[in-house]
């Protein structure tokens, strides 16, 4: 089965013990890990880092045996910029997070599934990416 790129929101749910999402994120991550290689990239690493005081703590939480670390391919950065441009032309907020577009484009160009609890933007701008997400009534 194809690798799974793990969105930062799922990992932050675990690290912050989010009351609403902890159970869903824990179960979804465990299921993905049972069947696939889990992947993060530098953007995901950076987004998660705000919850840690030291890089060594973050490295310990995201071990190389559990998560493969991959660079974002250049073709993914190009796709992310084009998707973000489309988003802005459709009236999207300037405050929207460009990192989501890098994450979606990484999954799209590599043929990865994406584990996220906030699938709306990914469905809109990266419709070919298979999502592992809460049922539509659960997502925000």
trRosetta pair geometry for C-beta under 8 A, 3 or more apart (Angstrom, degrees):
i j d omega theta_ij theta_ji phi_ij phi_ji
1 35 5.2 10 43 153 149 103
1 36 5.0 -83 96 -82 109 98
2 36 6.8 5 92 -132 38 127
2 111 5.7 -119 -137 131 141 88
2 112 5.8 -173 151 -123 113 41
2 113 5.7 129 88 -14 109 89
2 130 7.7 116 59 45 134 129
3 36 5.6 145 -129 174 34 108
3 37 4.4 -41 -114 72 96 95
3 38 7.3 167 -167 -90 88 11
3 39 5.0 54 157 -20 128 122
3 68 7.3 -56 -146 43 140 135
3 110 7.5 -37 60 133 117 123
3 112 5.0 -43 83 -121 86 101
3 113 7.4 -165 99 31 40 77
4 32 4.5 -78 54 -169 171 124
4 36 4.7 96 -11 103 102 142
4 37 7.3 171 25 81 70 46
4 38 5.6 -30 72 -110 95 59
4 39 6.6 170 83 21 41 85
4 112 6.5 143 -116 -178 19 99
4 113 4.9 -30 -108 75 75 98
4 114 7.2 149 -162 -101 69 16
4 115 5.2 45 172 -23 117 110
4 132 6.7 -6 -140 9 125 138
5 39 4.9 -45 -98 79 61 104
5 40 7.3 119 -155 -96 69 33
5 41 7.3 -5 -145 -15 113 101
5 44 7.7 -167 179 -46 90 149
5 103 6.7 165 143 -170 132 84
5 106 6.1 139 -121 104 159 110
5 107 4.6 -123 29 -83 141 97
5 110 7.7 110 -49 63 124 131
5 112 4.6 81 -19 127 101 144
5 113 7.2 -175 23 87 72 44
5 114 5.1 -23 67 -108 99 71
5 115 7.1 -171 85 22 46 75
6 10 5.6 -104 -174 67 90 131
6 11 6.1 87 138 -45 118 105
6 29 6.8 49 -128 -117 129 98
6 32 7.3 150 -85 103 100 156
6 38 5.5 16 -29 -166 124 102
6 39 6.9 163 4 67 79 47
6 40 5.8 -42 55 -77 97 84
6 44 6.8 104 86 -162 73 154
6 67 7.1 -81 28 -121 134 115
6 115 4.9 -16 -115 61 62 116
7 10 5.3 98 68 1 79 100
7 11 7.7 -160 99 2 45 88
7 44 6.9 -147 -151 -114 28 114
7 103 6.0 79 -113 172 81 152
7 114 6.3 59 -45 177 101 95
7 115 6.1 -144 10 92 84 60
7 116 3.7 54 0 -98 151 88
7 117 7.4 -147 75 12 131 63
7 118 7.4 -144 138 42 158 88
8 11 5.6 -62 -151 44 42 108
8 12 5.8 42 154 -22 76 108
8 43 7.8 -106 -38 125 126 76
8 44 4.7 -172 -63 -145 90 72
8 47 3.8 -19 -129 94 170 132
8 48 5.2 -148 -142 -53 101 85
8 99 7.7 -3 8 140 138 136
8 103 7.7 -116 -6 -85 91 150
9 12 5.7 -53 -141 39 31 112
9 13 6.5 45 154 -30 62 99
9 21 7.8 -46 155 145 95 166
9 25 7.9 -132 125 -104 71 131
9 116 6.3 63 50 -152 115 76
9 117 5.4 -121 115 41 122 97
9 118 5.6 58 32 4 171 113
10 13 5.8 -48 -158 22 31 116
10 14 7.3 26 148 -13 60 101
10 21 8.0 -125 -119 154 50 126
10 25 4.6 169 -154 -143 72 107
10 28 6.8 -98 -139 85 129 122
10 29 6.0 148 160 -66 123 109
10 115 5.5 -5 -31 128 166 101
10 116 6.5 -121 -35 -115 109 34
10 117 5.9 140 -79 -17 77 99
11 14 5.8 -54 -159 33 39 110
11 15 6.3 27 151 -11 71 110
11 25 7.8 -158 -52 179 20 130
11 29 7.9 108 -82 -97 62 143
11 40 7.8 26 -44 -98 153 131
11 44 7.3 92 17 176 142 106
11 48 5.4 -29 105 -102 131 131
11 62 7.5 12 -149 -87 143 111
12 15 5.6 -58 -138 45 37 106
12 16 5.6 14 168 -1 74 114
12 18 7.3 59 121 -36 77 125
12 47 7.6 -77 -50 133 124 98
12 48 6.1 -150 -68 -114 84 77
12 51 6.5 163 -127 -34 86 146
13 16 6.6 -66 -133 50 19 93
13 17 7.9 66 166 -106 51 8
13 18 4.3 -70 -139 26 71 126
13 21 4.2 -89 -128 106 134 112
13 22 5.5 -173 164 -88 95 48
13 24 7.7 -56 164 69 162 83
13 25 3.8 126 84 5 143 165
13 26 7.8 -124 115 -37 112 70
13 117 6.9 67 -42 -2 145 150
14 17 7.4 14 -176 -73 27 47
14 22 6.9 114 -96 -135 43 76
14 25 5.9 -133 -48 118 82 125
14 26 6.3 121 -98 -80 97 79
14 29 7.1 -22 -54 8 136 161
15 48 7.0 115 2 -159 156 99
15 51 5.1 95 130 128 138 157
15 61 6.7 38 -98 -169 114 150
16 51 6.6 -109 -63 -124 91 140
17 22 5.5 14 -162 -95 49 139
18 21 4.5 3 101 49 130 92
18 22 5.1 173 65 -49 65 80
18 25 7.4 66 50 9 118 140
19 22 6.7 -12 -105 -3 12 113
21 24 5.4 -67 -157 49 62 108
21 25 5.1 54 150 -22 93 113
21 117 5.6 47 -144 -166 133 172
22 25 6.1 -65 -141 42 22 105
22 26 6.0 22 164 -20 64 112
23 26 5.9 -58 -143 37 25 110
23 27 6.3 19 162 -13 63 111
24 27 6.1 -64 -150 41 26 106
24 28 6.0 20 159 -15 66 114
24 117 6.5 101 109 -111 127 123
24 134 5.8 -2 -169 -86 150 108
24 138 7.1 153 -103 164 157 145
25 28 5.9 -56 -138 41 27 108
25 29 6.0 26 162 -18 64 111
25 117 6.2 -57 -79 -49 95 133
26 29 6.1 -60 -146 38 23 108
26 30 6.3 22 157 -18 61 110
27 30 5.8 -58 -147 37 28 110
27 31 6.3 26 157 -17 65 107
28 31 5.9 -55 -147 37 30 110
28 32 6.3 29 155 -18 64 107
28 115 5.9 153 143 -157 115 114
28 117 7.8 165 33 -73 160 90
28 132 5.9 148 -168 145 114 115
29 32 5.7 -55 -146 38 31 111
29 33 6.2 30 155 -20 65 108
29 38 7.6 39 -160 -110 84 141
29 115 6.7 112 -91 159 64 155
30 33 5.7 -56 -146 37 29 111
30 34 6.5 37 153 -28 62 103
31 34 5.7 -50 -152 26 32 115
31 35 6.9 -2 162 6 63 110
31 132 8.0 -171 88 -164 115 141
32 35 6.6 -82 -155 49 29 91
32 36 5.5 -50 -179 49 71 112
32 38 6.3 91 123 -88 112 97
32 113 7.8 -151 -131 92 114 125
32 115 5.4 -49 -64 -72 161 143
32 132 6.2 160 -78 81 118 174
33 36 7.2 -83 -105 61 18 66
33 38 5.7 -21 -95 -38 80 123
33 66 7.2 -25 -126 -157 129 84
36 113 7.3 -65 -136 41 175 121
37 68 5.7 21 165 -8 113 129
38 66 6.4 -17 59 156 132 66
38 67 5.0 -63 106 -108 105 66
38 68 6.8 158 87 16 51 78
39 67 6.8 124 -122 -166 16 76
39 68 4.8 -31 -105 69 72 98
39 69 7.7 146 -157 -95 65 18
39 70 5.5 -7 -163 7 114 120
39 112 6.4 -81 45 -132 140 151
40 44 4.3 -125 -160 85 93 136
40 45 5.8 110 141 -54 123 81
40 62 6.5 -34 20 -166 156 137
40 67 5.0 14 2 175 108 129
40 68 7.5 164 25 79 62 48
40 69 5.9 -26 72 -107 85 66
40 70 7.6 157 80 26 36 74
41 44 5.4 97 50 13 63 101
41 45 7.0 -116 107 -5 33 95
41 69 7.2 122 -112 -162 31 63
41 70 5.5 -49 -95 76 83 74
41 71 6.8 75 -146 -156 98 15
41 72 5.1 75 -175 -59 147 85
41 102 7.5 -134 93 140 141 107
41 103 7.2 -175 40 -106 122 68
41 106 5.6 -114 -27 -130 155 167
42 45 5.3 -53 -143 39 34 117
42 46 6.1 37 156 -22 67 105
42 69 7.9 73 -62 -172 62 101
42 71 6.8 14 -16 -124 113 56
42 72 6.7 -93 33 -12 98 99
43 46 5.7 -54 -148 35 29 111
43 47 6.4 28 154 -18 64 105
43 72 6.7 43 -12 -48 111 136
43 99 4.7 164 -177 -147 120 97
43 102 4.7 140 -49 97 165 136
43 103 6.0 -131 92 -60 134 84
43 106 7.9 -165 30 -23 126 142
44 47 5.8 -54 -147 36 31 110
44 48 6.4 24 157 -13 64 110
44 103 6.5 95 -62 -102 95 114
45 48 6.1 -65 -151 41 26 106
45 49 6.3 40 151 -41 63 105
45 58 7.3 98 -164 157 84 133
45 62 7.2 -149 -113 77 86 167
45 69 7.2 34 -59 -130 134 112
46 49 5.5 -45 -148 14 31 121
46 99 7.6 -139 76 -114 114 137
47 50 7.1 -42 180 3 36 107
47 99 6.0 131 -63 162 124 163
48 51 6.2 -55 179 28 59 110
48 52 7.5 32 136 -5 79 111
48 58 6.6 132 113 -142 105 116
48 62 7.3 96 102 -45 157 138
49 52 5.7 -73 -155 44 51 103
49 55 7.4 -10 -135 -103 115 70
49 58 5.6 -15 -110 -91 73 159
52 55 7.3 106 116 -91 129 25
52 57 4.5 -176 -159 89 116 115
52 58 4.3 -167 43 -58 169 93
52 61 7.2 -143 -82 9 136 139
53 57 6.3 60 49 16 73 148
54 57 4.8 99 66 -1 83 101
54 58 7.5 -157 98 0 48 84
55 58 5.5 -56 -152 40 42 110
55 59 6.0 46 150 -22 72 105
56 59 5.5 -50 -143 37 32 114
56 60 6.3 36 154 -21 62 105
57 60 5.7 -55 -151 35 30 113
57 61 6.5 26 151 -17 64 107
58 61 5.6 -56 -147 37 34 110
58 62 6.2 -6 165 17 70 108
59 62 6.6 -74 -135 59 25 81
59 63 7.5 67 161 -94 59 50
60 63 6.9 2 -161 -68 30 86
62 66 6.9 -129 -163 76 45 112
62 67 5.0 -39 -174 38 88 143
63 66 4.8 80 65 14 88 101
63 67 6.9 125 72 24 44 84
64 67 6.9 -80 -119 68 26 63
64 68 7.5 54 -159 -105 67 40
64 69 6.9 -62 -112 -3 83 104
70 106 7.7 141 96 -170 116 124
70 110 7.8 62 130 -94 159 162
72 76 5.1 -120 179 85 87 130
72 77 5.9 99 126 -57 117 90
72 80 8.0 -4 176 -20 137 144
72 102 5.7 -33 -127 -175 158 103
72 105 7.6 58 -165 90 113 101
72 106 5.0 -85 -126 -89 88 113
73 76 4.5 98 63 1 81 105
73 77 7.4 -147 99 -7 46 81
73 106 7.1 137 23 -124 82 70
73 109 5.6 -128 61 112 130 144
73 110 7.0 149 -1 -62 129 96
74 77 5.6 -49 -150 31 40 111
74 78 6.6 42 151 -19 66 101
75 78 5.6 -48 -151 35 38 115
75 79 6.4 39 150 -18 66 105
75 109 5.2 151 99 -137 104 145
76 79 5.6 -53 -146 40 34 111
76 80 6.2 40 152 -24 66 104
76 102 7.0 75 140 -158 104 61
76 105 4.2 135 -169 129 76 99
76 106 4.6 59 -167 -86 153 51
76 108 7.2 145 -122 61 88 87
76 109 4.3 -123 -77 18 87 143
76 110 7.4 -9 -72 -26 130 91
77 80 5.5 -48 -145 34 33 116
77 81 6.5 35 154 -20 63 103
77 102 6.7 4 -107 -121 66 91
77 105 7.0 143 -70 107 19 146
78 81 5.9 -56 -153 34 30 110
78 82 6.6 26 152 -15 64 107
78 105 8.0 177 64 -173 48 145
79 82 5.8 -57 -148 39 33 109
79 83 6.2 31 155 -18 67 107
79 105 4.0 158 91 -141 107 117
79 108 6.2 -135 139 81 156 132
79 109 6.1 180 11 -54 149 112
80 83 5.8 -56 -145 39 29 109
80 84 6.2 28 155 -18 65 109
80 98 7.3 82 159 -179 114 83
80 101 4.1 118 -160 135 86 94
80 102 4.6 26 -122 -84 159 49
80 104 7.1 134 -106 64 84 85
80 105 3.8 -107 -59 -1 81 149
80 106 7.9 16 -59 -30 120 70
81 84 5.7 -55 -145 39 29 111
81 85 6.2 35 153 -24 63 105
81 101 7.5 121 -58 135 25 137
82 85 5.5 -49 -147 33 32 115
82 86 6.6 34 153 -18 63 102
83 86 5.7 -51 -152 35 33 112
83 87 6.4 39 148 -22 64 105
83 101 5.0 177 85 -145 115 110
83 104 6.8 -109 110 89 169 128
83 105 6.4 -161 10 -67 136 107
83 125 4.2 91 -165 179 118 123
83 126 6.9 -7 -117 -56 154 83
84 87 5.3 -50 -149 34 35 119
84 88 6.4 34 153 -18 66 103
84 96 7.9 -179 -141 95 90 119
84 98 5.7 16 -111 -123 148 83
84 101 4.5 -41 -59 -75 98 173
85 88 5.8 -54 -149 36 31 109
85 89 6.3 30 152 -18 64 107
86 89 5.6 -55 -146 38 31 111
86 90 6.3 27 155 -15 65 108
86 125 6.8 155 77 -123 124 103
87 90 5.9 -64 -152 40 27 108
87 92 3.8 -9 158 4 86 158
87 96 6.6 -107 145 82 137 161
87 101 7.4 -119 -3 -81 145 128
87 121 7.7 19 -111 -148 135 106
87 125 6.4 -24 -63 -83 106 137
88 91 7.8 121 -178 -11 31 6
88 92 5.2 -79 -83 57 36 98
88 94 7.3 55 -122 -90 106 63
92 96 5.3 -27 163 -12 109 151
93 96 4.7 127 73 -36 87 88
96 100 7.4 -73 164 35 93 126
96 121 7.9 148 -167 -109 126 147
97 100 5.0 92 91 -8 99 99
97 101 8.0 -176 111 -1 63 81
98 101 5.5 -54 -164 34 53 113
98 102 6.7 53 143 -19 75 99
99 102 5.4 -52 -150 35 42 113
99 103 6.3 41 154 -19 71 104
100 103 5.6 -55 -148 37 33 112
100 104 6.2 31 155 -16 67 107
100 121 5.5 37 147 95 142 147
100 122 7.4 -117 177 -60 102 81
101 104 5.8 -50 -140 40 32 110
101 105 6.0 30 160 -17 65 110
101 121 7.9 -85 -70 152 68 126
101 125 6.9 -51 -115 120 86 154
102 105 5.9 -58 -142 41 26 108
102 106 6.3 33 156 -26 63 105
103 106 5.8 -52 -149 30 28 113
103 107 6.7 25 155 -13 62 105
103 114 7.2 104 149 -138 97 127
104 107 5.9 -58 -154 38 32 109
104 108 6.2 31 151 -21 67 110
104 114 6.9 -8 -112 -88 58 165
104 121 7.2 -116 -52 119 147 93
104 122 4.9 -170 -107 -117 117 82
104 125 6.1 70 127 91 160 105
104 126 4.0 -167 175 -16 112 148
104 129 6.2 -132 -158 -8 77 161
105 108 5.4 -53 -141 38 35 114
105 109 6.1 25 164 -14 69 107
105 126 6.9 -142 -71 -90 45 129
106 109 6.5 -60 -143 39 23 100
106 110 6.2 -2 166 3 61 119
106 112 7.2 -12 126 36 77 134
107 110 6.5 -77 -143 49 22 96
107 112 4.4 -102 -139 73 69 99
107 113 7.1 -41 -158 130 118 8
107 114 4.3 -24 -109 -64 165 109
107 122 7.8 11 56 -146 144 122
107 126 6.8 85 76 159 107 152
107 129 4.7 62 117 -134 120 129
108 126 4.8 -122 -64 -149 125 114
108 128 6.0 87 -135 71 93 104
108 129 5.1 -76 -78 -64 74 105
112 129 7.5 2 81 -143 65 97
113 129 7.3 128 -136 177 37 77
113 130 4.5 -47 -113 86 88 101
113 131 7.1 159 -169 -98 81 15
113 132 5.8 61 155 -21 120 101
114 122 6.1 -140 89 -155 152 155
114 126 7.9 63 -5 102 151 139
114 129 5.3 21 -1 160 121 125
114 130 7.3 157 20 84 71 51
114 131 5.4 -31 69 -111 91 66
114 132 6.9 -164 91 25 41 76
115 131 8.0 134 -95 -166 25 59
115 132 4.4 -20 -104 68 70 116
115 133 7.7 169 -153 -68 41 58
116 119 5.5 137 89 -77 112 69
116 122 6.3 130 45 -8 156 150
116 131 6.4 -58 41 -151 99 103
116 132 7.4 124 22 71 54 65
116 133 5.6 -13 76 -94 73 100
117 133 6.4 147 -117 -145 29 76
117 134 5.7 43 -146 -14 77 108
117 139 6.5 177 168 -119 61 83
117 140 7.7 58 132 1 89 98
118 121 7.4 18 134 18 94 96
118 133 7.8 -126 30 -139 14 118
118 139 6.3 138 -115 -163 39 105
118 140 5.8 -24 -112 45 92 105
119 122 5.2 -74 -158 51 61 112
119 123 5.4 61 148 -29 93 104
119 131 4.9 75 -128 -174 128 157
119 133 3.9 -10 -45 -115 133 167
119 134 7.8 -159 -4 41 114 68
119 139 5.8 -73 27 -121 90 159
120 123 6.0 -60 -150 33 26 109
120 124 6.5 17 158 -14 63 111
120 139 6.9 165 -39 136 89 136
120 140 7.9 -92 -11 83 122 66
121 124 5.7 -60 -148 40 33 111
121 125 5.9 -9 170 14 71 114
122 125 6.8 -74 -131 53 22 83
122 126 5.1 -44 -164 52 66 108
122 129 6.0 -80 177 73 107 133
122 131 6.0 125 108 -88 134 126
123 126 7.6 -43 -72 63 9 65
123 127 6.3 45 -173 -103 49 68
123 131 6.8 -52 -71 -19 85 150
124 127 7.4 -32 -173 -63 7 88
126 129 4.3 19 136 0 112 122
133 139 6.2 9 164 -77 113 129
134 137 8.0 -103 141 68 104 52
134 138 3.4 -104 160 89 130 123
134 139 4.8 164 68 -60 109 75
135 138 5.2 83 58 6 71 108
135 139 7.7 -154 86 -18 32 86
136 139 6.1 -50 -142 23 36 107
